[in-house]
Amino acid sequence: MKLIKTILIFATGAILFSSCVKKEYYTTTPNTPSGYQNIFDDNFDYDAHNWSFNDAVNGASVSVSNGQLKYVYAPGVKGTNTVAVNTGGISGTHNFLIQASISANNYMGIVFGVSNSEYGYSFFIDDQGYFAVYDEGNSKTSYKTILDWQKCSAIKQGWNNIELEQVNGYWEGYINGTKAFEIAAQPIYGTKTGFIVPDNTTGYADYLTVQW
């Protein structure tokens, strides 16, 4: 198990806190597909959604420029760090789609369903070809494993496109267009979506799209 402790940081406008099957119709272009009426799309050309922060005490920072979000976390203790903004569209009662492109020197993931009191859920991939899904808990409840780390040959060194879609009560996870898992959807209490990294990580995101 890789996750040890979740550390949350607050910044203006943001809350910080199997087998593989090819999906032939997958596209990395964040266009609104049939069935979704709304879209949140951030290409990180500039910091339109206030992702940036610099917490020297906890060794965490996020910057946005030139089409990339850069996430650095180098604390003195073990743990994870989360940055999330209000994207809308995340609910346990209707379908949604989250897409992102990420790269890291360790492991990194998307996090969703985050609120002021709930830390949401994470979908991680690492630089060794593994993925995992966690319930990140809240201030009173520790994280718990939903899917422990398992291999997926679709994961590449460098940039990977990841996608999580809620469809009729199930979560379907894709990596570079390949289906990595399908599990029962979990209760969602927040509308914030973002990124999560462990200690000693420098990670990047190329875009984040949420559709519902």
N, C-alpha and C positions, 0 to 999 in steps of 0.2 A: 504494500500500500504506500502511496506516495504522499497523500495529503496528511498534514499533521495539525495545522492550526490556521484558522482564518483570521486575518487582520483587516479591519475596515478603516478606510480613510475618507473624509468628507471634503469635497471641493465645490466651488460655486457651480451649480447646475448639474452636478454629478454625484452619484452615490458610489463610494469606493468600498468598498467592503472586501467466435462467430464466423461466421463465414461472411464473405463479401460478395455482393451480387451487383452487377453493372446496371445502373439506371440510364437507359439509353436516351431519354428525353431531357436529361440534366443539362443545364447551361450555366456557365459562370457569369453571364451577363444579367444584371439585376433588373429584368423587365417584369412588369406585373403580369402574372400568368392568368389564364382563364379561371374564374372562381374567386379571385381576390379583387377587392375594390379599393384598397388603401395601401399606401407604401411609405415607409421611412427609408431613405436612402442617403448614406453618407459615404462619399468617396475620399474624404480627408484631404481635400485640396486646401482647405483652411479650417479653423476650429469653429465651425458654425454652431456646434452643439455643446460647447464648453467641456470638452473632455480633459483639457490640460490641467495638470496640477504638479506641484513640486513639494514633497514632504521629506525634507532632509533628515528629520528625526528617525523616520521609519525606513529610509533608504528607497523611497518609491517616487516615481515621476512618470508623467505621460506628456508627450508633446505631439502636436499635429502640424504637418506642413508637407507640401509637395506631393500630395497624394498618399501619404502614409501616416498612420498612428504608430508612434514608438512608445513602448512600455518597458521601463527599467525598474527592477525590484531587486535590491541587494541589501536586505536587512541584517541585523546582527543575530536574529533568531530564525528558526524554521517557521514556515507558514505560507499562506497564499495571500494575494492582494487582488482586489476587484475594483474595476471602474465601470460604472453603468449609468446610462442616461435614459430619460423617459422617451421611449419610442412609440408607445401605444400599441394596440393590436394584440397583446399577449393576454390570453384568457383560457381558462379551462373549459369554457363552454362553446368555443367555436374554433375552426381551423386557423392555423397561421403557419408562416414559413420564415425561417431565419437563415440567411446566407452570409458568409464571410470568407475572406482569404487571409490566412495567417502564416507566419513564419517565426520560429524561435530557436534559441540555442539550447533549450531544455524541453519543457512542455508548456502548452498554452491552450486556452479554450475560450469558447463563447459562454457567457452566463446570461440567464434570462429568468423572468418571473421575479425580479428583485423589487423590493419595496423598502420603505423606511425601517421596517422591522424584520423583513425576511431577506435572506441572502440568496434565494433563488436556486437554480439548478445549473450545473456546469456540464459541458461536453468537451472533454480534453482530447488532444492528440499530442504525442511526444515525437522527439527526433529519432526514435529507434523503431518506429512502425507500430506503435500501440495506441489504443484509445480507451477512454473510460467515461462513465457518466456518474455524477454525484448529486445528491441533495445537499446543498451547502448549509442547511439549517438556519438558525437565527441566533440572537444574543443569548438565548436560554438553552438552545439545543444544538449539539455538535453536528457536524456533517455526517452523512451516512452514504455508503456505497450503493448505487443502483445497479451499475454494471462495472465490475472490476476490470482492471487492465487486461486487454486481450489484443492479439495481433490482427492487423488488417494490411494486406499486401498493397492496398491502394495508396497508403501513405508514402509520400516521397520526401527526400531530403530537400529542405528549402520551403518554398511556398506550397500550401495545400488549401484547396477550396473545401469548406465544410458547410454542411446544411443540416438543419433540424426542422422537420415539418410535423405538425400535429394534424392528423387525419382521422376523423371519426373516432376519437377516443384513444388513439395510439400515437406514440412518438416514433418517427422514422429518421434515423441518422444516416447521412451520406458523407463520404470522403472522396473528393475528386470524382464525383459521379457514380461511386460505387456504394451500394447499400451496406452499411456496417451493422445496423441493428434495427429491430422493431420491438418496442416495449409498450406496456400500458401507460397512458398519460397519467401524470401526477397532478395533484391540486396546485393551482397557480394563484398567487396572492398579490403579485406586483406587475407593473407594466414597463419596468426598466430592463434594458438589455445592454450587454457590453462584453467585456473581456476579463479573463482571470489568469493570473500567472503565479507560479511558486517562487520561493526565494532563489536568488542567484540566477535570474532570468532576464534576458533582453529579448523582447518579442515585438513583432510588427503586425499590423493589420493593413490591408490594402483597401478594403471596403467593408461596410456592414449594411445589410438590407433586411428589413422586416416587412412582411406583407401579410395582410389579413382581410 
